[in-house]
Amino acid sequence: MDNKELVLLSKFSVSARRLIGSVNPAKLLKDSDYSAEVFSRVAELGDEELILLSLEVQSMLGLMNTDIPTQKPVVNNVVPIKPVEENQQKYMFGARS
């Protein structure tokens, strides 16, 4: 664990302490049942800042599924571009021709 991850974990623990009680960071790292309980309690509270911290910690710990299924965007009312035919003459009588 690098310094940035430790700072994030301690920031989450301190922020969560004021709303849900004490959070054991070591147990949060090792016990998946404990971490699931802590993160669900945080989600129930609805504190936006704490939820964002919780999501960052979950991502850091690898508890979030970050695989997003890729879908092709659906575009409605799109007119396809016609290819230029070789024997079609270019209009030459406009203002800029």
C-alpha positions as CSV (number, residue, x, y, z in Angstrom):
1,M,0.0,0.0,0.0
2,D,1.4,3.4,-0.9
3,N,1.0,6.6,0.9
4,K,-1.9,7.9,-1.1
5,E,-3.9,4.8,-0.4
6,L,-3.2,5.0,3.4
7,V,-4.3,8.7,3.4
8,L,-7.5,7.8,1.6
9,L,-8.2,4.9,4.0
10,S,-7.5,7.0,7.1
11,K,-9.7,9.9,5.7
12,F,-12.5,7.5,5.2
13,S,-12.1,6.0,8.7
14,V,-12.2,9.4,10.3
15,S,-15.1,10.7,8.3
16,A,-17.1,7.5,8.9
17,R,-16.4,7.6,12.6
18,R,-18.5,10.7,13.1
19,L,-21.6,9.1,11.4
20,I,-21.5,5.3,11.9
21,G,-19.1,4.9,14.8
22,S,-15.5,3.6,14.8
23,V,-14.2,1.9,11.7
24,N,-11.2,-0.5,12.0
25,P,-9.0,0.1,8.9
26,A,-7.0,-3.1,9.3
27,K,-10.2,-5.1,9.6
28,L,-11.7,-3.2,6.7
29,L,-8.8,-4.4,4.5
30,K,-8.8,-8.1,5.6
31,D,-12.4,-9.0,6.5
32,S,-14.8,-8.9,3.5
33,D,-17.9,-9.3,5.6
34,Y,-16.9,-6.4,7.9
35,S,-16.1,-4.2,4.9
36,A,-19.5,-5.0,3.2
37,E,-21.3,-4.1,6.4
38,V,-19.4,-0.8,6.8
39,F,-20.0,0.2,3.1
40,S,-23.7,-0.7,3.3
41,R,-24.1,1.4,6.4
42,V,-22.4,4.3,4.7
43,A,-24.7,3.9,1.7
44,E,-27.8,3.9,4.0
45,L,-26.9,7.2,5.6
46,G,-26.9,9.1,2.3
47,D,-24.0,11.5,3.2
48,E,-22.7,12.4,-0.3
49,E,-19.1,13.1,0.7
50,L,-18.8,9.9,2.7
51,I,-20.4,7.9,-0.1
52,L,-17.8,9.2,-2.6
53,L,-15.0,8.4,-0.2
54,S,-16.5,4.9,0.3
55,L,-16.6,4.4,-3.5
56,E,-12.9,5.4,-3.8
57,V,-11.9,3.0,-1.0
58,Q,-13.9,0.2,-2.5
59,S,-12.3,0.8,-5.8
60,M,-8.9,0.9,-4.2
61,L,-9.5,-2.4,-2.4
62,G,-10.8,-4.0,-5.6
63,L,-14.3,-4.5,-4.2
64,M,-16.1,-2.8,-7.1
65,N,-16.8,-4.3,-10.4
66,T,-15.2,-1.8,-12.8
67,D,-16.0,-3.9,-15.9
68,I,-18.5,-1.8,-17.8
69,P,-20.2,-3.6,-20.7
70,T,-19.6,-1.9,-23.9
71,Q,-22.6,-1.1,-26.1
72,K,-22.7,0.6,-29.5
73,P,-24.5,3.9,-29.2
74,V,-28.0,3.9,-30.7
75,V,-28.5,6.9,-33.0
76,N,-31.9,7.7,-34.2
77,N,-32.9,9.7,-37.3
78,V,-29.5,9.6,-38.9
79,V,-29.5,10.1,-42.7
80,P,-26.6,8.1,-44.3
81,I,-24.2,10.1,-46.5
82,K,-24.5,9.2,-50.1
83,P,-21.2,8.3,-51.8
84,V,-20.3,10.6,-54.7
85,E,-20.7,8.9,-58.1
86,E,-17.9,9.2,-60.6
87,N,-20.1,10.3,-63.5
88,Q,-22.0,12.9,-61.4
89,Q,-21.0,16.4,-62.5
90,K,-20.1,19.1,-59.9
91,Y,-22.4,22.1,-59.8
92,M,-20.3,25.0,-61.1
93,F,-22.8,27.9,-61.3
94,G,-22.7,29.0,-57.6
95,A,-21.2,32.1,-56.1
96,R,-17.9,30.5,-55.2
97,S,-17.4,28.2,-58.1
